């Protein structure tokens, strides 16, 4: 088995999870950012999509190495805004209040963002553990071969 492919799988997973953590942190940082109705920060989502296997043809039973060779180790990550409407809070004394006294804030749920951040952190840690396990196996195989 080519150990570089195992390392690439873990590295791609760590990269995707790092992006998810960064997006959640950006959303949390802007959760209480007031703005005029048209300029409100839109919450973002990191969408991780697996790269299609091969050329779209069905892959029959094969070895793990065969499946890895068809591109399983390169997910793509898109960052896209959500379509949620801003939340409006009645604060008549606020400098950014509209004519009826409402201020627009991003529709960000702090609890959801924290759960997303914790899940991404745990997945990142799992990828680090898999990378370390592959490294250990590679090192042991070198010891056996020597």
Secondary structure, DSSP 8 states (H G I E B T S, - for coil): --HHHHHHHHHHHHHHHHHHHHHHHHHHHTTT-EE-GGG----EEEEEE---STTSS---S--HHHHIIIIIT--EEEEEE-----EEEE-TTSTT--TTSEEEE----HHHHHHHHHHHHHHHHHHHHHHHHHHHHHHHHHHHH-
